[in-house]
Amino acid sequence: MISDPIFSNTKIIPVTNNQVFYRKWRPTRFDEVAGQDHITKTLKRAVVSDRVAHAYLFNGPRGVGKTSTARILAKALNSEITKEGEPVADSDVSIAIDEGRYMDLIEIDAASNRRIDDIRELQKKTEFRPVLGKYKVYIIDEVHMLTTEAFNALLKTLEEPPPNIVMILATTDAYRLPATVVSRCQRFDFKRLSNEDVINRLIEVCDAEEIETEPVVLEMIARSAWGSLRDAENLLEQLFVSYGQSGENAEPSEITESQARELLGLGDTATSAELATALLAKDAAQALTVINREAQIGSDLRALHSGTIDALRVALLMKAGVEDSVSQGSEFAATMSAAARPAKLNQILHILTSLGKADMKVSSSSPLPLELSVLQATTNPATNRIDSKTNTEPRTNHPQPVNPQAQVSVEPTIGNSEFEKPTQRRDRTPSEEKWDKVVRAMRRTKNRRFVVGPLLRNVQIPEPVGGKIPLRFKSNALKNNFIEEMEDKRSKEALKVAISDTYGTELELQIISPREINSTKSSDIESENERSVSPEEESALVRAAIQVGGTIVNEDQEEH
């Protein structure tokens, strides 16, 4: 067999310092791939034990590391490796692959090379031996775009692979691949990244690029990216270009929450909570007032629409007893908890459905579509109510005379709300400013497994008492991660120094579990006007009947 010739259409793209973030900070080692340990550990073992398959299928959402992992695997197969299976970063092969000039790594975009002729040409190239390395690696991206005939041609290569050939198929839709192709590959399913994984990676990028942001900005980017690290890095770069540089020779300026909301198209939290509260109270007048006020000052109504849906989602989860990622004890959480308490689940569902139908119609030019959806949301949802006069038995339907000319209409209830409106956004308290200072000081501290800053961001704002500072975590998982990181003396000493510098004295850490938080907060949230729960209401069946409109009737009550 002869070596693979150098094709005339091969193009080498030089690496410059002006690369976009997602390319500049693409992982170059298995350990740098965020959130995919279940895959990278297996691939490293395969490389070390020399049990490499001839074909792999990488499936998963966009921007989670499929192509990057494929390139790292190509490095590990052809360059020097460590005893853990990592490619040596400064080897000639690794550098050539990073710069896009390694002859034995061929990347193909199946979206633009999807015909059978393209796959036949690929088959001919696989007959040539590797030019420089041990393996010739083919990465076929978006492989689900191949035609049926092209898949049949590719199947022949997968059935009888040439020696020293490794094919890596990458796709976001593995279900669109023929089962015969999938069965001949080792399949790895990449998962969507958690917000914590994305935030940790963004902190590293901010550190290297000298980008200053408020802590909440990275959380907003992570939520907007929905688990895609590439999307998150793109959003961070947009914010940095727009707000992070105050001048050619000036110091980098800090990116604020309001700037991030403006660029990401996220509505103001206080305004969204105000509109959501009005909807839950069926106060159409107040809801329309909020919309028109925001329209007159030029606010983005699509951002208001999206922010209101997010606020109602939080109310729905709170009503169902599910904890959300909203910081416990925050003003927003308290506002939505108070607004959701008198509402019923079917009412919240009706509001979300009404707003969801207007998703594609809401525009920044006219408030009418949003106003119509608000009016529809404040009407009573149609439900099969339980008749309280017949001992919670369904009411019997009797034939009624029908007037064909009669039209039934449901008018929205417009009036003053009995519920207290949420306050506008307030300035941060001294306690919040002090804790922000501690979080910022620890945002890059990681000596064991976890970055301390993001963990501290998930505690209730602490108040030192008696020489101790209580840390109330949102979940036991976060608490356990913090305890594990504090086992490293360097992390623990760094936190002590940050607390001492901020509060002016040494304070002892007091870690409190979420269960203790819930038991404490439940007594604070309860209203003095709420009635006690009767034994009848403790029944799950009776509670379900009450939610859909039923009432409790005493057994000795006279029937009418």
C-alpha positions in Angstrom: 0.0 0.0 0.0 1.1 3.6 -0.7 0.9 6.7 1.5 -2.0 9.1 1.3 -1.0 12.0 -1.1 -1.3 15.6 -0.2 -4.5 16.9 -1.8 -4.4 20.1 -3.7 -7.5 21.5 -2.0 -6.1 21.1 1.5 -6.2 24.4 3.3 -4.2 25.3 6.4 -5.7 28.0 8.6 -3.2 29.9 10.7 -3.9 30.3 14.4 -4.2 33.9 15.5 -4.7 35.6 18.8 -8.0 37.0 17.5 -9.9 33.7 17.7 -13.3 33.6 19.2 -13.5 32.3 22.7 -15.1 28.9 21.9 -12.2 28.1 19.6 -9.4 29.8 21.6 -10.5 27.9 24.8 -11.4 24.6 23.2 -10.1 21.8 25.5 -6.9 20.1 24.4 -6.7 17.3 27.0 -9.3 14.8 28.2 -9.3 16.3 31.7 -10.2 19.7 30.3 -13.5 18.4 28.8 -16.2 19.8 31.1 -18.9 17.5 32.5 -18.2 14.4 30.4 -16.1 12.3 32.9 -18.0 9.2 32.1 -16.7 9.3 28.5 -13.2 10.7 28.9 -12.3 8.1 31.6 -13.3 5.3 29.3 -11.4 6.7 26.3 -8.2 7.1 28.4 -8.4 3.5 29.6 -8.9 2.3 26.0 -5.8 4.3 24.9 -3.6 3.0 27.8 -4.7 -0.6 27.3 -4.5 -0.4 23.5 -8.1 -1.5 23.1 -9.2 1.2 20.6 -12.3 0.5 18.5 -12.3 1.0 14.8 -15.5 3.2 14.9 -17.0 5.5 17.6 -20.4 7.3 17.7 -20.4 10.5 19.7 -24.0 11.6 20.3 -25.2 14.6 22.3 -26.5 18.2 22.3 -24.6 21.0 20.5 -21.6 22.6 22.2 -20.9 19.9 24.8 -17.5 18.7 23.5 -18.1 16.0 20.9 -15.8 17.3 18.2 -13.2 18.4 20.8 -13.1 15.0 22.4 -12.7 13.4 19.0 -9.7 15.6 18.3 -8.2 14.8 21.7 -8.6 11.1 21.0 -6.8 11.6 17.6 -3.9 13.1 19.6 -3.8 10.3 22.1 -3.7 7.7 19.3 -0.8 9.3 17.4 1.3 11.2 19.9 3.1 10.5 23.1 0.8 9.9 26.1 1.1 10.0 29.8 0.6 7.0 32.0 -3.1 8.2 32.5 -3.7 8.2 28.8 -3.5 12.0 28.2 -1.7 13.2 25.0 1.5 15.2 25.7 0.5 18.8 25.1 3.8 20.0 23.6 4.4 17.0 21.3 4.7 17.7 17.6 1.5 15.7 16.9 -0.6 17.6 19.5 0.6 21.0 18.2 -0.1 20.0 14.6 -3.6 18.9 15.4 -4.3 22.1 17.5 -3.1 24.1 14.5 -5.2 22.1 12.0 -2.2 20.9 9.9 -2.0 17.2 10.8 -2.2 15.0 7.7 -3.6 11.9 9.5 -6.6 13.7 10.9 -9.4 14.3 8.3 -12.5 16.2 9.3 -15.6 15.9 7.1 -18.8 18.0 7.4 -21.6 15.6 6.4 -24.1 18.4 6.0 -22.2 19.6 2.9 -20.7 16.2 1.9 -23.7 14.0 2.2 -24.0 12.3 -1.2 -22.9 8.7 -2.0 -20.1 10.1 -4.2 -18.6 11.9 -1.2 -18.5 8.7 0.8 -17.1 6.7 -2.1 -14.2 9.2 -2.3 -13.7 8.8 1.4 -13.6 5.0 1.0 -10.8 5.3 -1.6 -8.8 7.5 0.8 -9.0 4.9 3.6 -7.0 2.5 1.5 -3.9 4.6 2.1 -1.8 4.1 5.1 -1.2 6.9 7.7 1.4 9.4 6.6 2.9 10.3 10.0 1.2 8.6 12.8 0.0 5.2 13.9 -3.7 5.8 13.1 -5.5 7.7 10.4 -8.5 9.3 12.1 -11.7 10.4 10.3 -14.1 12.7 12.1 -17.5 12.9 10.3 -19.5 15.7 11.9 -23.3 15.9 11.6 -23.3 12.4 10.3 -27.1 12.2 10.5 -27.3 14.4 7.4 -26.0 11.6 5.1 -28.4 10.2 2.5 -29.6 6.6 2.7 -27.3 5.6 -0.2 -24.4 7.3 1.5 -25.1 5.4 4.8 -25.1 2.1 2.8 -21.7 3.0 1.3 -20.4 3.9 4.7 -21.6 0.7 6.2 -19.3 -1.3 4.0 -16.3 0.5 5.5 -17.6 0.0 9.0 -18.1 -3.7 8.4 -14.6 -4.3 7.0 -12.5 -1.5 8.3 -8.9 -1.1 6.9 -6.1 -1.5 9.4 -5.0 1.6 11.3 -8.2 3.4 10.5 -10.4 5.0 13.3 -13.7 6.6 12.3 -15.5 8.9 14.7 -19.1 9.8 13.9 -20.5 12.9 15.6 -24.2 13.8 15.7 -26.9 15.5 17.6 -29.7 13.1 16.4 -28.5 9.5 16.8 -32.1 8.3 16.2 -31.8 9.4 12.6 -28.9 6.9 12.0 -29.6 3.4 10.6 -29.5 0.8 13.3 -26.9 -1.2 11.2 -24.5 1.8 11.4 -25.1 2.3 15.2 -24.5 -1.3 16.0 -21.0 -1.3 14.4 -19.8 1.7 16.6 -19.0 2.1 20.2 -21.6 4.7 21.2 -20.9 7.5 23.7 -23.8 9.8 24.8 -22.6 13.2 25.8 -24.9 14.9 28.3 -26.0 18.5 28.6 -23.8 20.4 30.9 -25.0 21.5 34.3 -25.0 25.2 35.2 -22.3 24.6 37.7 -20.0 23.0 35.0 -20.6 26.0 32.7 -20.0 28.6 35.4 -16.7 26.9 36.5 -15.5 26.9 32.9 -16.5 30.6 32.4 -14.6 31.5 35.6 -11.5 30.0 34.1 -12.0 32.0 30.9 -12.6 35.2 32.8 -9.5 34.7 34.8 -7.3 34.2 31.7 -8.9 37.0 29.7 -9.0 39.4 32.7 -12.8 39.8 32.5 -14.5 41.3 35.5 -18.2 40.5 36.0 -20.7 40.5 38.8 -21.2 37.0 40.1 -24.9 36.8 38.9 -23.8 37.5 35.3 -22.2 34.1 34.9 -25.3 32.5 36.3 -27.5 34.3 33.8 -25.2 33.2 30.9 -25.3 29.6 32.1 -29.1 29.6 32.2 -29.4 31.2 28.8 -27.0 28.7 27.3 -29.0 25.7 28.4 -26.1 23.4 28.9 -24.1 24.4 25.8 -20.6 25.5 26.7 -20.0 26.9 23.2 -23.1 29.1 23.5 -22.0 30.2 26.9 -18.6 31.2 25.7 -20.1 33.1 22.8 -22.4 35.0 25.1 -19.5 35.9 27.4 -17.5 37.2 24.5 -20.4 39.3 23.4 -20.7 40.9 26.8 -17.0 41.5 27.0 -16.9 43.2 23.6 -19.9 45.3 24.5 -19.3 46.3 28.1 -16.0 44.9 29.3 -13.7 47.3 27.6 -14.0 51.0 28.6 -11.2 52.2 26.2 -8.1 51.4 24.3 -5.7 51.9 27.2 -8.2 51.9 30.1 -8.6 49.2 32.7 -11.3 46.6 31.9 -14.7 47.6 33.3 -17.0 45.3 35.3 -19.9 43.7 33.4 -23.1 44.4 35.5 -26.3 42.5 35.8 -28.3 45.2 34.1 -26.0 45.1 31.1 -26.2 41.3 30.9 -30.0 41.5 31.0 -30.1 44.0 28.2 -27.8 42.0 25.9 -29.3 38.6 26.7 -32.9 39.9 26.3 -33.9 39.0 29.9 -36.6 41.1 31.5 -36.1 43.0 34.8 -36.7 40.6 37.7 -38.7 43.0 39.7 -41.0 44.0 36.8 -41.5 40.4 35.8 -42.4 39.5 39.3 -44.8 42.4 39.5 -46.6 41.3 36.3 -46.7 37.6 37.4 -48.1 38.7 40.8 -50.9 40.6 39.1 -51.7 37.6 36.9 -51.9 35.3 39.9 -54.2 37.7 41.7 -56.4 37.9 38.5 -55.8 41.7 38.5 -56.1 42.5 34.8 -56.0 46.3 35.4 -52.7 46.1 37.2 -51.2 43.7 34.6 -52.2 46.0 31.8 -50.7 48.9 33.7 -47.4 47.2 34.0 -47.3 46.3 30.3 -48.2 49.9 29.2 -45.7 51.4 31.6 -42.9 49.3 30.2 -44.0 49.9 26.6 -43.9 53.7 27.1 -40.3 53.7 28.5 -39.2 51.5 25.6 -38.6 48.2 27.4 -38.3 45.0 25.4 -41.7 43.4 25.7 -40.4 40.0 24.6 -38.0 40.1 27.5 -40.8 41.0 29.9 -42.9 38.1 28.4 -40.0 35.7 28.9 -39.2 36.9 32.4 -42.8 36.7 33.5 -43.0 33.1 32.3 -39.9 32.3 34.3 -41.4 33.9 37.4 -44.6 31.9 36.9 -42.6 28.7 36.5 -41.0 29.4 39.9 -44.4 29.9 41.4 -45.7 26.7 39.8 -42.7 24.7 41.3 -43.2 26.3 44.7 -46.9 25.5 44.7 -46.0 21.9 43.9 -43.5 21.7 46.6 -40.4 21.5 44.3 -37.3 23.5 45.1 -36.0 25.6 42.2 -32.6 27.2 41.6 -33.8 30.5 43.0 -31.8 31.5 46.1 -33.6 30.7 49.2 -34.4 33.8 51.2 -34.1 36.2 48.3 -36.6 38.9 47.7 -37.7 37.4 44.4 -38.4 34.0 46.0 -40.3 35.6 48.9 -42.4 37.6 46.4 -43.3 34.6 44.3 -44.0 32.4 47.3 -46.5 34.9 48.7 -48.1 35.4 45.3 -48.4 31.6 44.6 -49.9 30.7 48.1 -53.5 31.6 47.4 -53.4 30.5 43.7 -54.4 27.0 42.6 -52.3 24.8 40.3 -54.9 24.7 37.5 -55.0 28.5 37.6 -51.2 28.8 37.2 -51.3 26.2 34.5 -54.0 28.3 32.7 -51.9 31.5 32.9 -48.8 29.7 31.6 -50.8 28.2 28.7 -52.3 31.6 27.8 -48.9 33.3 27.8 -47.3 30.4 25.9 -49.7 30.7 23.0 -48.6 34.4 22.5 -44.9 33.4 22.4 -44.5 33.8 18.6 -46.8 36.9 18.4 -45.2 39.1 21.1 -43.1 41.9 19.6 -41.2 44.9 20.8 -43.2 47.2 18.6 -46.8 46.6 19.8 -48.0 45.6 23.3 -51.4 44.3 21.9 -50.5 40.6 21.6 -49.2 40.6 25.2 -52.2 42.5 26.5 -54.6 40.0 24.8 -52.8 37.1 26.3 -52.9 38.8 29.8 -56.6 39.3 29.5 -57.1 35.7 28.5 -54.9 34.6 31.4 -56.9 36.5 34.0 -60.2 34.8 33.1 -61.2 31.8 35.1 -60.0 28.5 33.6 -62.6 26.0 32.7 -62.5 23.2 35.2 -64.7 20.3 36.3 -65.6 21.5 39.7 -66.8 19.2 42.5 -70.2 20.0 43.9 -69.9 20.7 47.6 -73.6 20.2 48.2 -73.6 16.5 47.3 -70.8 15.3 49.5 -68.1 15.9 46.9 -69.9 13.8 44.3 -69.8 15.0 40.6 -72.9 17.0 39.7 -75.3 15.2 37.4 -75.8 16.8 34.1 -79.5 17.4 33.2 -80.8 18.4 29.8 -81.3 22.1 29.5 -83.1 24.1 26.8 -80.7 25.5 24.4 -81.1 29.0 22.8 -79.1 29.0 19.6 -78.9 32.8 19.5 -77.5 33.0 23.0 -73.7 33.6 23.2 -71.7 32.8 26.3 -68.8 35.1 27.0 -66.4 35.3 29.9 -65.3 38.7 30.9 -62.0 39.3 32.7 -62.3 40.6 36.2 -60.7 44.1 36.2 -60.3 45.7 39.6 -57.9 46.6 42.3 -55.8 43.6 43.5 -56.1 42.6 47.2 -52.5 41.3 47.1 -49.6 43.5 47.9 -47.5 44.5 44.9 -43.9 43.6 44.9 -41.5 46.4 45.6 -39.1 47.7 42.9 -35.5 46.6 42.8 -33.7 47.8 45.9 -30.1 48.5 46.6 -28.0 45.7 48.1 -27.8 45.6 51.9 -24.5 45.8 53.7 -24.7 42.1 54.4 -25.1 41.3 50.8 -22.2 43.5 49.8 -19.9 41.9 52.3 -20.9 38.4 51.2 -20.4 39.4 47.5 -16.9 40.4 48.5 -16.2 37.0 50.0 -17.6 35.2 47.0 -15.5 37.3 44.6 -12.4 36.6 46.6 -13.0 32.8 46.4 -14.2 32.6 42.9 -11.0 31.0 41.6 -10.0 29.0 44.7 -9.9 25.3 43.8 -7.4 23.0 45.5 -9.3 19.7 45.7 -12.3 19.2 43.3 -14.7 22.2 43.5 -14.3 25.9 43.0 -15.3 27.6 46.3 -16.8 30.7 44.8 -19.8 29.1 43.0 -20.5 27.0 46.1 -20.6 30.1 48.4 -22.9 31.7 45.9 -25.6 29.1 46.8 -26.0 30.0 50.5 -28.3 32.3 52.2 -26.7 35.7 53.0 -25.1 35.0 56.3 -25.1 37.2 59.4 -22.3 36.6 61.9 -23.6 35.7 65.4 -21.5 35.0 68.5 -18.2 34.7 66.6 -19.7 32.3 64.1 -20.9 32.7 60.5 -23.7 30.3 59.5 -23.6 28.9 55.9 -27.1 27.7 54.9 -26.7 25.8 51.6 -29.6 25.2 49.2 -29.1 21.5 48.9 -27.2 18.7 50.7 -25.2 18.0 47.5 -23.8 21.6 47.6 -23.1 21.3 51.3 -21.2 18.0 50.8 -19.1 19.5 48.0 -18.2 22.4 50.2 -17.2 20.2 53.1 -15.1 18.1 50.7 -13.3 21.1 49.3 -12.7 22.5 52.9 -10.8 19.3 53.7 -7.9 20.9 51.8 -6.1 23.2 54.2 -5.3 25.7 51.4 -8.9 26.2 50.6 -9.9 26.5 54.2 -7.2 29.0 55.0 -8.1 31.1 51.9 -11.7 31.3 53.0 -10.7 32.3 56.6 -8.6 35.1 55.2 -11.4 36.3 52.9 -13.9 36.3 55.8 -11.4 38.0 58.2 -10.6 40.7 55.6 -14.3 41.4 54.9 -15.8 41.2 58.4 -12.7 42.5 60.3 -12.5 39.5 62.6 -11.9 35.8 62.6 -15.2 33.8 62.4 -15.9 30.1 62.9 -17.8 28.4 60.1 -21.2 27.0 61.0 -22.6 24.7 58.2 -26.4 24.3 58.3 -28.2 21.7 56.2 -31.2 22.5 54.0 -33.5 20.6 56.2 -32.8 23.0 59.1 -33.5 25.9 56.7 -36.9 24.6 55.7 -38.0 24.0 59.2 -36.9 27.5 60.1 -38.4 29.2 57.1 -41.8 27.5 57.3 -42.6 29.2 60.6 -41.6 32.6 59.2 -43.6 32.3 56.0 -46.9 31.2 57.6 -49.5 34.0 57.8 -51.2 34.8 61.1 -54.6 34.8 59.3 -54.2 31.2 58.0 -56.6 28.8 59.5 -55.4 25.5 61.1 -55.5 22.3 59.1 -58.4 20.1 60.1 -58.0 16.3 60.2 -60.2 16.0 57.1 -57.8 18.2 55.1 -54.9 16.0 56.0 -56.2 13.4 53.5 -54.5 13.5 50.1 -57.8 12.8 48.3 -59.6 15.6 50.1 -56.7 18.0 49.4 -56.9 17.1 45.7 -60.7 17.8 45.7 -60.2 21.2 47.4 -57.6 22.2 44.7 -60.2 21.8 42.0 -63.0 23.8 43.8 -64.5 21.4 46.3 -65.3 22.3 49.9 -65.6 20.2 53.1 -69.1 19.3 54.2 -69.9 17.9 57.6 -71.4 14.5 57.6 -74.2 15.6 59.9 -75.1 18.6 57.6 -78.7 18.5 56.3 -79.0 17.7 52.6 -81.0 20.1 50.5 
